[in-house]
Amino acid sequence: MVKKKSEHLRVYLASMLLFVVAIIVAYNLGVTDYINDSIFMMLILTLLFFLYDGLRMTSWIYFSVAIAFLLHNLGMFGFYSVSPIFIQWDHVTHFFGELVAGVALYNMFYSYKVLNGKKTKTERFTILMVVVFAALGIGVIIEFMEFFGYLFVGEGLGIFAHGIGDVNTEFINSEWFNTMFDLIYNFLGALFGVLLCHFGLNKKVFRKN
């Protein structure tokens, strides 16, 4: 138990270091909105650290959450305006973020013995869909944050402001299309994460208690 807590602390400190570096880079680039984002994400990661056991997290899942947050902060390099890949960066962050959410929730359901054990195919399918929908709920909270950012912060960069990443899509630039595409990528990411856990990952990587 002591060894596990020590490992958890190391992963937490490594995650904090990532965002300290992100703050320094954002400051040097002059995109200070991402400093606020980094501080906010450090607070969320700190909360998750204190909820570690209740959420049945593992070190690799916790660090995956940190990486998902960090992908958003790479927007400081202008990725939301010009994506480095063929998919809009906003949708990359939504897909990977929901993938990690699906994995984390699958692990939690598995650890609480909701998924493992003798169950019929119908029961297992139903539980898997509940996990997918639970992960989608996290994505909806993010959409709420973007909307309230639009109402109270206005135009700008980062998660608390309304910017080009809230408009661009792979086909046309439209806020309505962007929101719908966000939800589609949320669903695909959550579904992929759950299926990856169910059919791909060895169950030994999940917490049993």
N, C-alpha and C positions, 0 to 999 in steps of 0.2 A: 504493500500500500504506500509506504514512504517513497519507494522507488518510482511508483506511478505518479505521485504528486510532484516529485522532483522533475519528472519528464514533462508533466503538464506545465509546470512553471517555466521550464526552458522554452517550450513552444510558445507560451504566452509572451515571454520576454523577446523572443525572436520576432514575433508578430509586431510587438510594439516598436522594435528597432526598424522594421520595414517602413512603418509610417513616420517615424522620426526622419528617416532618409527622404521619404516622400515630401515631408514638410520643408526640408532644406532645399530640395530640388524645386519645389513649387515657388519658394521664396526667391531663389536665384533666377527662375524663369519669369518672375513678375506676375504669376497667376495665383494671387493670394486666396482666391475663392477655394482653391483646392486644399489650402491649409485648414480652413474650417471643416472641409470634408474629412480630412485625415484625423482631426481631433474628434469629430463625431464618431468615426469608425473605431478609433481607439477606445472610446467610451463603450460602444456596443461590444467590442471584443473583451473588454474588462468585465462587462455584465455577463457575457457568455462564459468567461473563466470562472466566475463565482457560481454560475449555474451548471458547471461542468458535469457534475455527477447526476443532477436531476434530469439533464438533457441526454445523459448517457453518451457523452461525446468521447471520441478517441483523439489522440494527438494529431493523426493525419487528417481527420475530418475538421478539427479546429483550424489547422493551418490552411486547409482548403478554403475555409470561410474567409480567412485573412487574404488569401490570394484573390478570391472573388471580389472582395472589397478593393484590393489594390488595382485590379483591372479597370475599375471605374476611375481611379486616380490617374491612370495613364492618359486620361483625357487631357491632362495638363500639357501634353505634347501636341495637342490639336487633333487627336484621333477622332473626336466627335464631329469635327468639320470635314476631315479627310481621313477616312479609315485606312489603316495599313493593309487591310485585306479586302476581299470582294464583298463582305457583309458589313453593314453599318456597325460602328463600334458600340453604339447604344444597344443593338440587338445581341452583340457578342456578350456584353456584360449581363444582359437579361438571361440569355441561354445558360451561360456558365454559372451564374448566381443561382438559378433555379435548379440546375443539375446538382449543385452542392446541397441545396436545401432538400432535394429529393433524397440524396444519399444520407444526409444527417437525420432526416425523419425516418427513413427506412431503418437505419441503425437503432434509433430510439424505439421504434415499434418492435424490432427484433429483440432488443435487449430486454424489453418488458414482457417478452414471451408472447406477444400478440401475433407475430408472424411465424415463429418457429413452433414446432410441435405438430401433432397430427391434426390436419384440417382438410376438408374437402376442397376440390378445385374451385368450387363456387365461393366458399369462404375465403380462400386465399386471394382469388381475383378481387373480391369485394374489398378486402383489407388493402390490397395494393392500390386500388382506385382511391380509397380514402387517403392514403399517403400522398398520392399525386395531387388530390384536391387540397390537402393541407399545405403542401408546398406552394400551390397556386395562391393560397391565401397570403403567403409572405410576399408574393409578387404584387398582389393587390395593394398591400400596405405601401409598397414602393411607389405605385402609381398615385396613391393618395398624397404621398410626400411631394411628388412632382407637381401635382395639382395645387397643393397649398403653397409650394414654392412660387408657382405662377401668380397666385393671388397676393401673397404678402411680400415676396422678395422682388419679383419682376424679372427683367432681363439680366442675364449674367451667365457665369460659368458655375459648374459644380452641381451637386445634388439639390441644393437649396434654391437654385435659380432656374429661370426658363431660358434655355439656349437652343442652339441649332440642333443639338442631339435630341431635342424634343420635337423636332419637325422633320428631319431627314428620314427617308426610307430608301430601300433599294430601287424603287420605281419612280415615285413622285414625292415631292416634299409637301407634307400635309400633317397637321397635328393629329387629326382624326385617324389617318392611316398609320401614323407613327404609334399611337396608343394601341391600335388593333394589332399591329405587328409586334409590339412589346408583349402583348398578351399571348400571341401565337408562339413567340419564341420562349415565353415563360412555360407554356404548356409542353412544348417540345423538350425543353431542358429538364423539367420535372419528370416527364415520362421517361426520358433517356436515363436519368439518374436512378430512378426506381428499377427500370429494366436491367440496367448495368449491375445493380446490386443483386437483383433476383436471379439473373442468369449468368452474369459474368464474374463477379467478385467471389472469391472463396469466403465462405461464412466464418472462417477463422479470424478474419480481419475485423469482425464486428464484436461489440461488447455483449457478453452473455448475462451480465447482471449489473 
